[in-house]
Amino acid sequence: MNGGGKVARPYRRLPHPVKLGRTMAAGRQYSRGMPSNAAAPGVHPPNEQYLEAILYLEEEGSQVIQARLAEHVGHSAPTVSEMVHRLKEAGYIEVKGRSIILTASGRKLATSVIRKHRLAERLLTDVIGLPWHKVHAEADRWEHVISDDVEARLVEILGNPKTCPHGSPIPGSGGKPEPATVLADAQPGDRVRLSRVTELVEFDQDALVYLDTHGFIPGAEATVAARGPDGTLVLEVGEGTVVLGASLAKQLYIMPVTTTPARPTKGRQSKLQLLR
C-alpha cells in the first residue's frame, strides 16, 4: 500500500522475469553456457543448426527470411548469407524472392533433429528429473549424438510422448498442434490452459524459472483476474497469482477451459478486486 491507503497497481512495477529481456540470439548463447564461437562438444553442426532454425520459424508461423534467420541463430548477415548459399547448393533449401523454403531432404533432416531434441527433453524431465527450465539447453547438446537405435528405445521407454515438456508436438509421434491462441488476447474472467511456450521463451532462463516457480507450465490452468492498460495480465493459478508482461504473454499459447473453476474464497476475491 502507498501512503494514501491504496494498493499500488502492478502494471508499472513488474519484476524483470515476467518480460522477455533478451533477444533470441542472446538467449541461445546464454542457454548453451558457452561463447558463441566456442568449439566444444555439443555445438550444432552448421547445416543442422540452420535447418532446425528454419523449421522452428515455420512452426511459429513466421516467413523465413535471412534477417529473421540471422536473429534466431545469432550470426552476422554475411555469415547467414554464406550458409544459405551452401544449403541451397546442397539441395536442403530453396530461395524464392526473400523467402527460404525447406526442400524434402532439408525438412527430413530438420525434423529428425527436432524429434531427437524433444525426446531428449522428455527423458531429461520425466526420467532423469532435470528441472524444467534447464532441459532445452541440455537437449541441444544431446540431439546431434542420439542414434536412430537410441531414438527408438527412447520412444519405448517414454511411451511415445506426443509433446515435449514445453508443449510442442514431437514430430512422428502423431501429436498435432492444438488450435491455440496467444495469452495476450485473453480477457478478465477467461479460464485458460497453457498449451505451449514458444522457442523464444525456451531460451529465456529467467522467464522459464518465473513460470515454473508460479506453476504456470504447459497443462496448467488459470483464470485471468485482471488486465492492465499496457497488456499486463494477472492470472490466478492454483492458490497463487502470477503477473505476466505483454511481451511474455505474446509468447504463450493457450486453450480455453469450459469447466467452471471452484468459487474463490471471500478473501481471495477481495485481493483480486484490489489488483483490478
C-alpha positions as CSV (number, residue, x, y, z in Angstrom):
1,M,0.0,0.0,0.0
2,N,1.1,3.6,-0.5
3,G,0.7,6.4,1.9
4,G,-2.9,7.1,0.9
5,G,-4.0,3.5,1.8
6,K,-4.4,2.4,-1.8
7,V,-2.9,-0.8,-3.2
8,A,-0.4,0.1,-5.9
9,R,-1.4,-1.2,-9.3
10,P,1.0,-3.9,-10.6
11,Y,1.2,-2.7,-14.1
12,R,4.0,-0.2,-13.6
13,R,6.4,-2.2,-11.4
14,L,6.7,-5.7,-12.8
15,P,9.7,-7.8,-11.8
16,H,12.2,-8.5,-14.6
17,P,11.4,-12.2,-15.1
18,V,7.9,-11.5,-16.5
19,K,9.3,-9.7,-19.5
20,L,11.4,-11.2,-22.3
21,G,14.5,-9.0,-21.8
22,R,17.0,-10.7,-24.1
23,T,16.9,-11.5,-27.8
24,M,16.8,-15.0,-29.3
25,A,20.5,-14.8,-30.1
26,A,21.5,-13.7,-26.6
27,G,19.2,-16.3,-25.1
28,R,20.6,-19.0,-27.3
29,Q,24.2,-18.2,-26.3
30,Y,23.2,-17.9,-22.6
31,S,21.4,-21.2,-22.5
32,R,24.2,-23.1,-24.2
33,G,26.6,-22.0,-21.4
34,M,29.4,-21.3,-23.9
35,P,30.7,-18.4,-26.1
36,S,29.1,-18.3,-29.5
37,N,32.5,-19.0,-31.1
38,A,33.3,-22.0,-28.8
39,A,34.5,-25.2,-30.5
40,A,33.3,-27.6,-27.9
41,P,31.4,-30.9,-27.9
42,G,27.6,-30.4,-28.4
43,V,27.8,-27.4,-30.7
44,H,25.5,-27.8,-33.6
45,P,26.8,-29.0,-36.9
46,P,26.1,-25.8,-39.0
47,N,23.7,-27.5,-41.5
48,E,21.6,-29.0,-38.7
49,Q,21.6,-25.7,-36.8
50,Y,20.3,-23.7,-39.7
51,L,17.8,-26.2,-40.9
52,E,16.4,-26.7,-37.4
53,A,16.1,-22.9,-37.1
54,I,14.2,-22.6,-40.3
55,L,11.7,-25.3,-39.2
56,Y,11.3,-23.6,-35.8
57,L,10.5,-20.3,-37.5
58,E,8.0,-22.1,-39.7
59,E,6.3,-23.6,-36.6
60,E,5.8,-20.1,-35.2
61,G,4.1,-19.0,-38.5
62,S,6.9,-16.6,-39.5
63,Q,8.0,-16.0,-43.1
64,V,11.6,-17.3,-43.1
65,I,13.9,-14.6,-44.4
66,Q,17.6,-14.1,-43.9
67,A,17.2,-11.3,-41.3
68,R,15.0,-13.5,-39.1
69,L,17.3,-16.4,-39.5
70,A,20.3,-14.3,-38.5
71,E,18.4,-13.1,-35.4
72,H,17.5,-16.7,-34.5
73,V,20.9,-18.3,-34.8
74,G,22.8,-15.2,-33.6
75,H,25.1,-14.9,-36.6
76,S,26.0,-11.9,-38.7
77,A,24.2,-11.2,-42.0
78,P,27.2,-12.1,-44.2
79,T,27.7,-15.4,-42.3
80,V,24.0,-16.3,-42.7
81,S,24.1,-15.4,-46.4
82,E,27.0,-17.7,-47.0
83,M,25.4,-20.5,-45.1
84,V,22.1,-20.1,-47.0
85,H,24.1,-20.3,-50.3
86,R,25.7,-23.6,-49.1
87,L,22.4,-25.1,-48.0
88,K,20.9,-24.2,-51.4
89,E,23.8,-25.8,-53.2
90,A,23.5,-28.9,-51.1
91,G,19.8,-29.1,-52.0
92,Y,18.4,-28.6,-48.5
93,I,16.6,-25.3,-49.2
94,E,15.1,-23.2,-52.0
95,V,15.2,-19.4,-52.1
96,K,12.2,-17.7,-53.7
97,G,12.4,-14.0,-53.5
98,R,13.2,-13.2,-49.9
99,S,11.7,-16.5,-48.6
100,I,13.7,-19.5,-47.6
101,I,11.9,-22.8,-48.0
102,L,13.0,-26.3,-46.9
103,T,13.2,-29.0,-49.6
104,A,12.1,-32.5,-48.9
105,S,15.6,-33.5,-47.8
106,G,16.1,-30.4,-45.8
107,R,12.8,-30.9,-44.0
108,K,13.6,-34.6,-43.3
109,L,16.9,-33.7,-41.6
110,A,15.5,-30.8,-39.6
111,T,12.5,-32.9,-38.5
112,S,14.9,-35.7,-37.3
113,V,16.9,-33.2,-35.2
114,I,13.9,-31.6,-33.6
115,R,12.4,-35.0,-32.9
116,K,15.5,-36.2,-31.1
117,H,15.7,-32.9,-29.3
118,R,12.2,-33.1,-27.9
119,L,12.5,-36.8,-27.0
120,A,15.7,-35.8,-25.1
121,E,13.8,-33.1,-23.3
122,R,11.2,-35.7,-22.2
123,L,13.9,-38.1,-21.0
124,L,15.6,-35.3,-19.0
125,T,12.3,-34.2,-17.3
126,D,10.4,-37.5,-17.0
127,V,13.2,-39.9,-16.1
128,I,16.3,-38.0,-15.0
129,G,14.3,-35.3,-13.2
130,L,16.2,-32.3,-14.5
131,P,14.4,-29.1,-13.7
132,W,12.0,-27.9,-16.5
133,H,13.8,-24.7,-17.2
134,K,17.1,-26.5,-17.9
135,V,16.1,-29.2,-20.3
136,H,16.1,-27.2,-23.5
137,A,19.7,-26.1,-23.3
138,E,20.8,-29.6,-22.3
139,A,18.8,-31.3,-25.1
140,D,20.6,-29.0,-27.6
141,R,23.8,-31.0,-26.7
142,W,22.1,-34.4,-27.0
143,E,20.1,-34.0,-30.2
144,H,23.1,-34.4,-32.5
145,V,24.5,-37.6,-30.8
146,I,21.3,-39.7,-30.4
147,S,21.4,-42.5,-32.9
148,D,18.3,-43.9,-34.6
149,D,18.6,-47.1,-32.4
150,V,18.7,-44.9,-29.2
151,E,15.8,-42.8,-30.5
152,A,13.6,-45.9,-31.0
153,R,14.5,-47.1,-27.5
154,L,13.6,-43.7,-26.1
155,V,10.2,-43.9,-27.7
156,E,9.6,-47.2,-26.0
157,I,10.8,-46.1,-22.6
158,L,8.8,-42.8,-22.6
159,G,5.6,-44.3,-24.0
160,N,5.7,-42.5,-27.3
161,P,5.0,-39.0,-25.9
162,K,3.2,-36.6,-28.1
163,T,4.7,-33.3,-26.9
164,C,7.9,-32.0,-25.4
165,P,7.8,-30.6,-21.8
166,H,7.2,-27.1,-23.3
167,G,4.1,-28.3,-25.2
168,S,5.4,-28.5,-28.7
169,P,4.5,-31.6,-30.8
170,I,7.1,-34.3,-31.2
171,P,7.4,-35.0,-35.0
172,G,6.5,-38.5,-35.9
173,S,4.6,-39.2,-32.6
174,G,1.2,-38.5,-34.1
175,G,0.8,-35.4,-32.0
176,K,-0.8,-32.4,-33.7
177,P,-0.5,-28.7,-32.7
178,E,-3.6,-27.6,-30.8
179,P,-5.6,-24.7,-32.4
180,A,-4.3,-22.4,-29.6
181,T,-4.4,-18.6,-29.3
182,V,-1.9,-16.3,-27.6
183,L,-2.4,-15.5,-24.0
184,A,-2.0,-11.8,-24.8
185,D,-5.5,-11.9,-26.3
186,A,-7.2,-13.2,-23.1
187,Q,-9.6,-11.1,-21.2
188,P,-10.5,-10.9,-17.5
189,G,-12.7,-13.8,-16.5
190,D,-11.3,-16.2,-19.1
191,R,-10.4,-19.6,-17.9
192,V,-7.4,-21.0,-19.8
193,R,-5.0,-23.9,-20.0
194,L,-1.4,-23.2,-21.1
195,S,-0.8,-25.3,-24.2
196,R,2.8,-24.5,-25.1
197,V,5.5,-21.8,-25.0
198,T,7.5,-20.6,-28.0
199,E,11.1,-21.4,-28.6
200,L,11.9,-17.8,-27.7
201,V,10.7,-18.5,-24.2
202,E,12.5,-21.8,-24.1
203,F,15.8,-19.9,-24.4
204,D,14.9,-17.3,-21.7
205,Q,16.0,-18.9,-18.4
206,D,14.5,-16.1,-16.3
207,A,11.1,-16.5,-18.0
208,L,11.2,-20.3,-17.6
209,V,12.2,-20.1,-13.9
210,Y,9.5,-17.5,-13.3
211,L,6.8,-19.6,-15.0
212,D,7.9,-22.8,-13.2
213,T,8.1,-21.1,-9.8
214,H,4.5,-19.9,-10.2
215,G,3.2,-23.3,-11.5
216,F,2.2,-21.9,-14.9
217,I,3.7,-24.6,-17.2
218,P,2.1,-26.4,-20.1
219,G,-1.0,-28.2,-18.9
220,A,-1.7,-25.8,-16.0
221,E,-5.0,-24.0,-15.8
222,A,-5.5,-20.4,-14.8
223,T,-8.1,-17.7,-14.6
224,V,-7.4,-14.2,-16.0
225,A,-8.1,-12.0,-13.0
226,A,-7.1,-8.6,-14.4
227,R,-5.7,-6.9,-17.4
228,G,-3.7,-3.7,-17.4
229,P,-3.8,-0.9,-20.0
230,D,-0.4,-1.9,-21.3
231,G,-1.5,-5.6,-21.8
232,T,-0.1,-6.9,-18.5
233,L,-2.1,-9.8,-17.2
234,V,-2.7,-11.0,-13.6
235,L,-3.6,-14.7,-13.6
236,E,-4.9,-16.8,-10.7
237,V,-3.0,-20.2,-10.8
238,G,-4.0,-22.6,-8.1
239,E,-3.7,-20.8,-4.8
240,G,-1.4,-18.1,-6.1
241,T,-1.3,-15.3,-8.7
242,V,1.3,-14.6,-11.4
243,V,1.8,-11.3,-13.2
244,L,2.9,-11.5,-16.9
245,G,4.1,-8.7,-19.0
246,A,2.6,-8.2,-22.5
247,S,5.8,-9.3,-24.3
248,L,5.8,-12.7,-22.5
249,A,2.1,-13.2,-22.8
250,K,2.5,-13.0,-26.6
251,Q,4.8,-16.0,-26.5
252,L,2.4,-18.3,-24.5
253,Y,-0.3,-20.3,-26.3
254,I,-3.5,-21.2,-24.5
255,M,-6.6,-23.2,-24.9
256,P,-10.0,-22.2,-23.4
257,V,-11.3,-24.2,-20.5
258,T,-15.0,-24.6,-20.4
259,T,-15.4,-26.0,-16.9
260,T,-16.3,-23.6,-14.2
261,P,-13.5,-23.2,-11.6
262,A,-14.2,-23.5,-7.9
263,R,-15.5,-20.3,-6.4
264,P,-12.7,-18.3,-4.7
265,T,-12.9,-17.6,-1.0
266,K,-14.0,-14.2,0.1
267,G,-10.5,-13.1,0.9
268,R,-9.3,-14.2,-2.5
269,Q,-12.0,-12.2,-4.2
270,S,-11.0,-9.1,-2.3
271,K,-7.4,-9.5,-3.3
272,L,-8.2,-9.8,-7.0
273,Q,-10.6,-6.8,-6.8
274,L,-7.7,-4.8,-5.4
275,L,-5.5,-5.9,-8.3
276,R,-8.1,-4.7,-10.7
